[in-house]
């Protein structure tokens, strides 16, 4: 059986026991085509719409203070987030952890239409369904007012649920390899929340949202002068043990959570310190001791009934399960690194928290708004990881991901002043330019863009009005053509999987999600708005530039332009349902 046969939608079974072949098979199976979409229910079962808020009944809830914007800790300017060592590092306290979770995973507003009311959050989510759950593991810290242990973040209540209390000595031991003041942050996914609407393709969207949440958390940490690093050497069994997602007795009939990742967060050093080598996983012996508990709470049920069970999602999750515990070391320099060179002049005077809180997904664009080439280049510059630098010296948020970038951009430029409308490519890792060129039609132009900064590897491919084409391949959605520009995120696909393992499949989506989060905030800072697009016709996108194999695959689309607001919707404050405020 060939991959072409799988792409046709038949049969449903995997063609191999090899995990890499299995995730590739899932990817091909869940492509959208002009004449056929990936399998889904085909309608929205509103009676069983999943509850977007997970709670653990019986787990003690510690309400975090609801802080007004003007009280400490106050937000730095948005541009300051990107200036190394420019934000004073805050200690870990109940107020700073509150601000962190508010900006990372908290509510940004409520929307009301008639009798319906729904929450928006600071971390973007496909369909606003929010499959991602957040956790924190805190050590014993004076002034934190939290017993050491594992907590689940309850977004609606803006509180932390104690899932497990850990002996201080054990947490201190597990955090010993990391800088002083470090704590752990974890993410899991409830696949059902996305599958309810999107069917088999939902595994893709859940991992987009993991990436969104990672990006959102990294930016929230930056507002407090904290550094964050993904512990990508951990296998998923270790993640499950730390987060408690392996505890079937705590979930029962409730929807399970898929353990995604762990990260370590610590205050940025003020001044010199001893050089450290940071591991990318935890001591497994200590993790087993932590997993012994005691544990608190049982997960709530999110839907009355689940209808169709999407086995393809289970297959993809199983095939991409990271099974190896790796022990790479990331170097932390003895003193803060100050980057040379500057971007274009600041485009906003807003503080970072304001930009984060006002982020929205535009539902329509006006088809008229253009942006300057300077703004366009500035946005793209924020997406460059600066691969020539060591990991923790890379620009925020790219210091988060301990790998060289695998996502590059195919851009549909519609209304950017000074740029000819047409197709462009941004190579986020300049060393990968030959790979991109070899995978695409050799007749493309590949002309460096005039006026573009020298350190921005942006190339013009084709000239012409691409508005209709952009909308057509984005499932006929006008938002892709009515914007100033839209883009597809091209991932180094089969090569990464064959070289790194099947677990690279979700990581490609995580990186795409971080790209999406940066684009969201950069659009807000530029005075326009962005929208992520998960529905696109996979292979027709590839055909535009002549991609014929699996060397590159488009994983996520995005569009930025002048938004059209829906005046029928009433906006309410984020925590209007809670009385406490300080």
C-alpha positions as CSV (number, residue, x, y, z in Angstrom):
1,X,0.0,0.0,0.0
2,X,1.2,3.5,-0.8
3,X,0.9,6.9,0.9
4,X,-1.1,8.0,-2.1
5,X,-3.7,5.3,-1.3
6,X,-3.8,6.6,2.3
7,X,-4.2,10.1,1.0
8,X,-7.3,9.1,-0.8
9,X,-9.0,8.3,2.5
10,X,-8.9,4.5,2.3
11,X,-8.2,2.4,4.3
12,X,-8.2,3.6,7.9
13,X,-5.6,1.2,9.2
14,X,-2.0,2.1,9.6
15,X,0.3,0.6,7.0
16,X,3.2,-0.1,9.3
17,X,4.1,-0.8,12.9
18,X,6.9,1.8,12.6
19,X,5.9,4.9,14.6
20,X,7.2,7.3,11.9
21,X,5.2,5.6,9.2
22,X,2.2,5.7,11.5
23,X,2.4,9.5,12.1
24,X,3.0,10.1,8.4
25,X,-0.1,8.0,7.7
26,X,-2.1,10.0,10.1
27,X,-0.9,13.3,8.5
28,X,-1.9,12.1,5.0
29,X,-5.2,10.7,6.2
30,X,-6.2,14.1,7.8
31,X,-5.4,16.3,4.8
32,X,-8.2,18.5,3.4
33,X,-8.7,18.2,-0.4
34,X,-10.8,20.3,-2.8
35,X,-13.3,17.4,-3.1
36,X,-13.0,15.9,0.4
37,X,-12.4,17.2,3.9
38,X,-10.7,15.2,6.7
39,X,-13.3,13.1,8.5
40,X,-15.4,14.9,11.1
41,X,-18.9,14.5,12.5
42,X,-20.2,16.9,9.8
43,X,-22.3,19.0,12.2
44,X,-21.9,20.5,15.7
45,X,-23.5,18.5,18.5
46,X,-24.3,21.5,20.6
47,X,-25.9,19.4,23.4
48,X,-22.5,17.8,24.0
49,X,-20.2,20.8,23.5
50,X,-17.3,20.2,25.9
51,X,-17.0,22.4,29.0
52,X,-13.9,24.6,28.3
53,X,-13.0,24.6,32.0
54,X,-11.5,21.6,33.7
55,X,-11.8,21.2,37.5
56,X,-10.6,18.5,39.9
57,X,-13.4,18.0,42.3
58,X,-12.1,17.5,45.8
59,X,-8.8,19.2,45.2
60,X,-8.2,22.3,47.4
61,X,-8.6,25.5,45.4
62,X,-6.3,28.4,46.2
63,X,-7.7,31.6,44.7
64,X,-5.0,33.8,43.2
65,X,-5.3,37.5,43.7
66,X,-7.0,39.3,40.8
67,X,-4.6,42.2,40.2
68,X,-5.5,45.4,38.5
69,X,-3.1,46.4,35.7
70,X,-1.7,49.4,37.7
71,X,-0.6,47.4,40.8
72,X,2.6,45.5,41.2
73,X,4.0,43.6,39.4
74,X,3.4,46.1,36.6
75,X,4.0,45.2,33.0
76,X,7.0,46.5,31.1
77,X,6.6,47.9,27.6
78,X,5.9,45.5,24.9
79,X,9.2,46.2,23.1
80,X,11.2,45.7,26.3
81,X,10.3,42.0,26.2
82,X,12.6,41.6,23.3
83,X,15.5,43.5,24.8
84,X,17.8,41.1,26.6
85,X,18.1,41.6,30.3
86,X,16.0,44.8,30.1
87,X,13.2,43.7,32.4
88,X,14.0,43.5,36.1
89,X,13.5,40.0,37.4
90,X,10.7,39.5,39.9
91,X,10.8,37.0,42.8
92,X,8.4,34.1,42.9
93,X,5.5,35.3,45.0
94,X,1.7,34.8,45.1
95,X,1.3,38.0,43.1
96,X,3.9,37.2,40.4
97,X,2.5,33.7,39.9
98,X,-0.9,35.2,39.6
99,X,0.3,37.7,37.0
100,X,2.1,34.9,35.1
101,X,-1.0,32.7,34.9
102,X,-3.3,35.5,34.1
103,X,-1.2,36.6,31.1
104,X,-0.3,33.0,30.0
105,X,-3.5,31.1,30.3
106,X,-6.0,33.4,31.9
107,X,-9.2,35.0,30.6
108,X,-9.0,38.2,28.5
109,X,-12.7,39.0,28.2
110,X,-16.2,37.5,27.9
111,X,-18.3,37.9,24.8
112,X,-22.1,37.9,24.9
113,X,-24.6,37.5,22.0
114,X,-28.2,37.4,23.2
115,X,-28.4,34.8,26.0
116,X,-25.1,33.2,25.0
117,X,-21.9,34.1,26.8
118,X,-18.4,32.7,26.3
119,X,-14.9,33.4,27.5
120,X,-11.9,34.5,25.6
121,X,-8.4,33.7,26.8
122,X,-4.9,35.2,26.5
123,X,-3.6,32.0,24.9
124,X,-5.1,31.5,21.4
125,X,-7.0,28.3,20.6
126,X,-8.5,26.6,17.5
127,X,-12.2,27.4,17.5
128,X,-11.8,28.9,21.0
129,X,-12.2,25.3,22.4
130,X,-9.1,25.4,24.6
131,X,-7.9,21.8,24.8
132,X,-4.8,22.8,26.7
133,X,-4.5,22.5,30.5
134,X,-1.8,24.2,32.5
135,X,0.1,23.0,35.6
136,X,2.8,24.3,37.9
137,X,5.1,22.6,40.3
138,X,6.4,25.0,43.0
139,X,9.1,24.5,45.5
140,X,9.0,25.8,49.1
141,X,9.5,29.6,48.7
142,X,9.2,32.3,51.4
143,X,6.4,34.7,50.4
144,X,4.7,32.4,47.9
145,X,2.0,31.3,50.3
146,X,1.6,28.0,48.5
147,X,2.5,24.6,49.9
148,X,5.1,22.9,47.7
149,X,3.5,20.6,45.2
150,X,1.7,20.2,41.8
151,X,-1.1,22.6,41.0
152,X,-3.7,22.7,38.1
153,X,-4.6,26.1,36.9
154,X,-8.4,26.7,37.0
155,X,-8.8,29.5,34.5
156,X,-12.4,30.5,35.2
157,X,-11.7,30.9,38.9
158,X,-8.2,32.2,38.4
159,X,-7.0,29.8,41.0
160,X,-4.6,26.8,41.6
161,X,-6.0,23.4,42.5
162,X,-3.6,21.3,44.6
163,X,-3.3,18.0,42.8
164,X,-0.4,16.6,44.9
165,X,1.6,17.9,47.9
166,X,5.3,17.0,47.5
167,X,7.8,16.9,50.3
168,X,10.0,20.0,50.1
169,X,13.2,18.0,50.0
170,X,12.0,16.1,46.9
171,X,11.1,19.2,45.0
172,X,14.3,20.9,46.0
173,X,16.1,17.8,44.7
174,X,14.3,17.7,41.3
175,X,15.0,21.4,40.8
176,X,18.6,21.3,42.0
177,X,20.2,21.3,38.5
178,X,18.4,24.5,37.6
179,X,19.1,28.2,38.5
180,X,18.0,29.5,41.9
181,X,14.3,30.4,42.0
182,X,13.3,27.9,39.3
183,X,9.9,26.2,39.1
184,X,8.2,23.8,36.6
185,X,5.4,24.5,34.2
186,X,3.5,21.7,32.3
187,X,0.9,21.4,29.6
188,X,-1.5,18.6,28.7
189,X,-4.3,18.3,26.1
190,X,-7.9,17.1,26.2
191,X,-8.2,15.9,22.7
192,X,-11.9,15.5,22.9
193,X,-12.4,19.3,23.1
194,X,-11.1,19.7,19.6
195,X,-12.4,16.4,18.2
196,X,-15.9,17.4,19.1
197,X,-15.8,20.0,16.3
198,X,-12.9,19.0,14.0
199,X,-12.9,15.1,14.1
200,X,-9.8,13.4,13.0
201,X,-7.8,16.5,12.3
202,X,-8.1,17.6,15.9
203,X,-4.8,16.1,17.0
204,X,-3.1,18.7,14.7
205,X,-5.1,21.5,16.3
206,X,-4.4,20.4,19.8
207,X,-0.7,20.6,19.2
208,X,-1.1,24.0,17.5
209,X,-2.6,25.0,20.8
210,X,0.2,23.5,22.9
211,X,2.5,25.8,20.8
212,X,0.2,28.8,21.4
213,X,0.3,28.1,25.1
214,X,4.1,27.7,25.2
215,X,4.5,31.0,23.4
216,X,1.9,32.7,25.6
217,X,3.7,31.3,28.7
218,X,7.1,32.4,27.5
219,X,5.9,35.9,26.9
220,X,4.1,36.1,30.2
221,X,7.3,35.0,31.9
222,X,9.2,37.7,30.0
223,X,7.0,40.4,31.5
224,X,8.3,39.3,34.9
225,X,12.0,39.1,33.8
226,X,11.9,35.3,33.9
227,X,13.5,32.8,31.5
228,X,11.8,29.7,30.2
229,X,13.2,26.5,28.6
230,X,11.3,23.5,27.3
231,X,12.5,20.3,28.9
232,X,12.4,18.4,25.7
233,X,14.7,15.6,26.9
234,X,11.8,14.3,29.1
235,X,9.9,11.4,27.7
236,X,6.1,11.4,27.9
237,X,6.0,8.9,30.7
238,X,8.0,11.3,32.8
239,X,5.7,14.2,31.8
240,X,2.6,12.0,32.7
241,X,4.1,11.1,36.1
242,X,4.9,14.7,37.0
243,X,1.5,16.0,35.9
244,X,-0.6,13.1,37.2
245,X,-2.2,12.4,33.8
246,X,-1.3,8.7,34.1
247,X,-3.7,8.3,37.1
248,X,-6.7,6.6,35.6
249,X,-8.4,6.6,39.0
250,X,-8.4,10.4,39.0
251,X,-10.1,10.6,35.6
252,X,-12.6,7.7,35.7
253,X,-15.3,8.4,33.1
254,X,-14.0,11.9,32.5
255,X,-12.1,12.8,29.4
256,X,-8.4,11.9,29.8
257,X,-5.5,14.4,29.4
258,X,-2.6,13.7,27.1
259,X,0.7,14.7,28.7
260,X,2.5,17.1,26.3
261,X,5.5,18.8,27.9
262,X,7.3,20.3,30.8
263,X,9.3,23.5,31.0
264,X,11.5,25.1,33.6
265,X,11.1,28.8,34.4
266,X,13.5,30.9,36.5
267,X,14.4,34.5,37.3
268,X,16.8,36.1,34.9
269,X,20.1,36.6,36.7
270,X,20.8,40.1,37.7
271,X,24.6,40.3,37.3
272,X,27.2,37.6,37.1
273,X,26.7,34.1,38.3
274,X,28.3,30.7,37.9
275,X,28.0,29.1,34.5
276,X,25.5,26.3,34.5
277,X,24.8,23.3,32.2
278,X,21.0,22.8,32.3
279,X,19.6,19.3,31.7
280,X,16.5,19.0,29.5
281,X,14.9,16.3,31.6
282,X,14.3,15.5,35.3
283,X,15.9,12.9,37.5
284,X,13.7,9.9,37.0
285,X,14.3,8.4,40.4
286,X,13.0,11.6,42.1
287,X,10.1,11.8,39.6
288,X,9.0,8.4,40.7
289,X,9.0,9.5,44.3
290,X,6.9,12.6,43.4
291,X,4.4,10.4,41.6
292,X,3.8,8.5,44.8
293,X,1.7,11.4,46.0
294,X,-0.6,11.9,48.0
295,X,-3.0,13.0,45.2
296,X,-6.2,15.1,45.5
297,X,-9.2,15.5,43.3
298,X,-11.1,13.8,40.4
299,X,-11.4,15.3,37.0
300,X,-14.9,16.7,36.0
301,X,-16.7,15.3,33.0
302,X,-16.7,17.8,30.1
303,X,-19.5,16.3,27.9
304,X,-22.6,14.3,28.7
305,X,-21.9,12.1,25.7
306,X,-19.0,11.8,23.2
307,X,-20.7,10.5,20.1
308,X,-18.0,9.3,17.6
309,X,-14.7,8.1,19.1
310,X,-11.9,9.2,16.7
311,X,-9.5,6.3,16.7
312,X,-7.2,8.1,14.3
313,X,-6.4,10.6,17.1
314,X,-5.5,7.8,19.5
315,X,-3.3,6.3,16.8
316,X,-1.5,9.5,16.2
317,X,-1.0,10.2,19.9
318,X,0.3,6.7,20.5
319,X,2.6,6.7,17.5
320,X,4.1,10.1,18.4
321,X,4.5,9.2,22.1
322,X,8.1,10.0,23.1
323,X,9.6,6.9,24.6
324,X,13.3,7.9,25.1
325,X,14.6,9.9,28.1
326,X,17.4,12.0,26.7
327,X,20.0,13.9,28.6
328,X,21.3,16.8,26.5
329,X,22.8,19.8,28.3
330,X,22.0,23.5,27.4
331,X,24.6,26.0,28.5
332,X,23.7,29.0,30.6
333,X,26.3,31.7,30.3
334,X,28.0,33.3,33.3
335,X,26.6,36.8,32.5
336,X,23.6,38.1,30.6
337,X,24.1,38.5,26.8
338,X,23.3,41.9,25.3
339,X,22.4,41.7,21.7
340,X,23.9,44.1,19.2
341,X,21.8,45.8,16.6
342,X,18.2,47.0,16.7
343,X,15.0,46.5,14.9
344,X,13.0,49.2,13.3
345,X,11.7,51.9,15.6
346,X,9.0,50.9,18.1
347,X,5.5,50.9,16.6
348,X,3.7,51.0,20.0
349,X,3.8,52.7,23.3
350,X,1.6,50.0,24.9
351,X,2.8,47.9,27.7
352,X,3.1,44.2,27.1
353,X,0.2,43.1,29.2
354,X,-2.2,45.4,27.3
355,X,-1.1,43.9,24.0
356,X,-1.5,40.4,25.4
357,X,-4.9,41.1,26.9
358,X,-6.3,42.7,23.8
359,X,-5.3,39.9,21.4
360,X,-8.2,38.6,19.4
361,X,-8.8,36.5,16.4
362,X,-10.3,38.6,13.6
363,X,-13.4,37.0,12.1
364,X,-13.2,39.2,8.9
365,X,-10.9,41.7,7.3
366,X,-11.9,44.9,5.5
367,X,-10.0,44.1,2.2
368,X,-8.5,47.7,2.2
369,X,-6.0,48.1,5.0
370,X,-2.4,48.0,4.1
371,X,0.7,47.9,6.2
372,X,4.1,49.5,5.6
373,X,7.1,47.5,4.5
374,X,8.8,48.6,7.8
375,X,6.0,47.0,9.8
376,X,6.1,43.9,7.6
377,X,9.8,43.5,8.0
378,X,9.5,44.1,11.8
379,X,6.9,41.4,12.1
380,X,9.0,38.9,10.2
381,X,12.1,39.9,12.2
382,X,10.4,38.8,15.4
383,X,10.1,35.3,13.9
384,X,13.8,34.9,13.3
385,X,15.4,32.6,16.0
386,X,19.0,33.7,15.2
387,X,20.3,30.1,14.9
388,X,23.9,31.3,14.9
389,X,23.5,32.0,18.6
390,X,23.5,29.4,21.4
391,X,20.2,28.3,22.6
392,X,19.6,30.6,25.6
393,X,21.2,33.6,23.8
394,X,18.5,33.5,21.1
395,X,15.8,36.2,21.0
396,X,12.8,35.6,23.2
397,X,10.7,33.5,22.7
398,X,13.0,31.3,20.5
399,X,15.2,30.7,23.5
400,X,12.4,28.5,24.7
401,X,12.7,25.7,22.1
402,X,15.9,23.6,22.3
403,X,16.1,22.9,18.6
404,X,17.0,24.6,15.4
405,X,13.9,26.0,13.6
406,X,12.0,23.7,11.3
407,X,9.2,26.1,10.2
408,X,9.6,28.4,7.3
409,X,7.0,30.8,5.8
410,X,5.3,30.9,2.4
411,X,3.8,34.4,2.2
412,X,0.9,35.7,0.1
413,X,1.5,39.4,0.0
414,X,-1.5,41.5,-0.9
415,X,-1.2,45.0,0.5
416,X,2.3,45.7,1.9
417,X,3.5,49.2,0.9
418,X,6.6,49.0,-1.3
419,X,6.3,45.3,-2.0
420,X,5.0,43.8,-5.2
421,X,2.0,41.6,-4.6
422,X,2.8,38.0,-5.0
423,X,4.4,35.0,-3.3
424,X,7.4,35.2,-1.0
425,X,9.4,32.8,1.2
426,X,11.1,33.5,4.5
427,X,13.8,31.0,5.5
428,X,13.8,31.2,9.3
429,X,17.1,29.2,9.3
430,X,19.2,30.7,6.5
431,X,21.2,27.4,6.3
432,X,18.0,25.7,5.1
433,X,17.7,27.8,2.0
434,X,19.0,25.0,-0.3
435,X,16.5,22.5,1.2
436,X,13.7,24.9,0.4
437,X,14.9,25.6,-3.1
438,X,15.3,21.9,-3.9
439,X,11.8,21.0,-2.6
440,X,10.1,23.6,-4.8
441,X,9.7,24.4,-8.5
442,X,13.1,25.3,-10.0
443,X,11.5,28.0,-12.1
444,X,10.6,30.2,-9.1
445,X,12.5,33.5,-9.0
446,X,14.2,33.4,-5.5
447,X,15.0,37.1,-5.7
448,X,16.2,38.8,-2.5
449,X,13.6,41.5,-1.6
450,X,14.8,45.0,-2.3
451,X,14.9,47.2,0.8
452,X,14.7,44.2,3.2
453,X,17.2,44.2,6.1
454,X,20.3,42.2,5.3
455,X,19.6,39.7,8.2
456,X,16.1,38.9,7.0
457,X,16.3,36.0,4.4
458,X,13.1,37.0,2.5
459,X,12.8,36.0,-1.2
460,X,10.3,36.9,-3.9
461,X,9.1,33.9,-5.8
462,X,6.2,34.9,-8.0
463,X,4.5,38.2,-9.0
464,X,0.8,38.7,-9.2
465,X,-2.4,39.2,-7.3
466,X,-2.6,36.2,-4.9
467,X,-5.8,37.2,-3.0
468,X,-8.1,34.7,-4.7
469,X,-5.5,31.9,-4.5
470,X,-4.8,32.5,-0.8
471,X,-8.6,32.3,0.0
472,X,-9.1,29.3,-2.3
473,X,-6.4,27.1,-0.6
474,X,-7.5,28.3,2.9
475,X,-10.8,26.4,2.5
476,X,-12.3,29.3,0.5
477,X,-12.0,31.6,3.5
478,X,-12.0,35.3,2.6
479,X,-9.9,36.2,5.5
480,X,-6.8,34.8,3.7
481,X,-7.3,37.2,0.8
482,X,-8.9,40.2,2.4
483,X,-5.9,40.8,4.7
484,X,-2.7,42.7,4.1
485,X,-0.9,39.4,3.9
486,X,-1.4,35.7,4.7
487,X,1.0,32.8,5.0
488,X,1.5,29.1,5.2
489,X,4.0,27.6,7.7
490,X,6.1,25.0,5.8
491,X,7.7,22.4,8.1
492,X,10.8,20.4,7.4
493,X,8.8,17.2,7.6
494,X,9.9,13.7,6.7
495,X,13.6,14.5,7.3
496,X,13.0,15.7,10.8
497,X,10.8,12.7,11.6
498,X,13.3,10.2,10.2
499,X,16.2,11.8,11.9
500,X,14.6,12.7,15.2
501,X,11.8,10.2,15.8
502,X,8.0,10.2,15.5
503,X,7.7,12.5,18.5
504,X,8.9,15.3,16.2
505,X,5.4,15.3,14.7
506,X,3.7,17.2,17.5
507,X,6.9,19.3,18.0
508,X,6.6,20.7,14.5
509,X,3.1,21.9,15.4
510,X,4.4,23.3,18.7
511,X,6.9,25.5,16.8
512,X,4.2,26.6,14.4
513,X,2.0,27.5,17.4
514,X,4.7,29.7,18.9
515,X,5.1,31.4,15.5
516,X,1.4,32.0,15.5
517,X,1.4,33.5,19.0
518,X,4.2,35.9,18.0
519,X,2.2,36.9,14.9
520,X,-0.9,37.5,17.0
521,X,0.9,39.9,19.3
522,X,2.9,41.6,16.6
523,X,-0.3,42.3,14.7
524,X,-1.8,43.9,17.7
525,X,1.4,46.0,18.3
526,X,1.2,47.1,14.6
527,X,-2.4,48.3,15.0
528,X,-3.9,45.5,12.9
529,X,-5.1,42.0,13.9
530,X,-4.3,38.4,13.1
531,X,-6.1,35.1,12.7
532,X,-4.8,31.6,12.7
533,X,-6.2,29.3,10.0
534,X,-6.3,25.6,10.6
535,X,-8.5,24.7,7.6
536,X,-6.6,24.7,4.4
537,X,-6.2,22.3,1.4
538,X,-2.9,20.7,2.1
539,X,-1.7,19.5,-1.2
540,X,-3.1,22.4,-3.3
541,X,-0.9,24.7,-1.1
542,X,2.1,22.6,-1.9
543,X,1.3,22.6,-5.6
544,X,1.5,26.4,-5.7
545,X,5.3,26.2,-5.3
546,X,5.8,22.7,-6.8
547,X,6.3,20.7,-3.6
548,X,5.8,17.1,-4.6
549,X,7.0,15.0,-1.7
550,X,7.1,15.0,2.1
551,X,10.3,17.0,2.5
552,X,8.1,20.0,3.3
553,X,4.5,20.1,4.5
554,X,2.2,23.0,5.4
555,X,1.0,22.8,9.0
556,X,-0.7,26.1,9.9
557,X,-1.9,29.2,8.1
558,X,-2.1,32.7,9.4
559,X,-3.4,36.1,8.1
560,X,-3.0,39.7,9.2
561,X,-4.9,42.8,8.2
562,X,-7.5,45.4,9.1
563,X,-10.2,43.7,11.2
564,X,-14.0,44.1,10.8
565,X,-15.5,44.0,14.3
566,X,-18.9,42.3,14.9
567,X,-20.9,45.1,16.6
568,X,-23.6,42.5,17.6
569,X,-21.3,41.2,20.3
570,X,-21.0,42.7,23.7
571,X,-17.6,42.6,25.4
572,X,-17.5,42.0,29.2
573,X,-14.5,42.2,31.6
574,X,-12.4,39.1,32.0
575,X,-13.3,38.3,35.6
576,X,-16.6,40.1,35.9
577,X,-18.0,36.9,37.4
578,X,-15.6,37.1,40.4
579,X,-16.0,39.6,43.2
580,X,-12.4,39.7,44.4
581,X,-10.0,42.3,43.0
582,X,-6.9,44.0,44.3
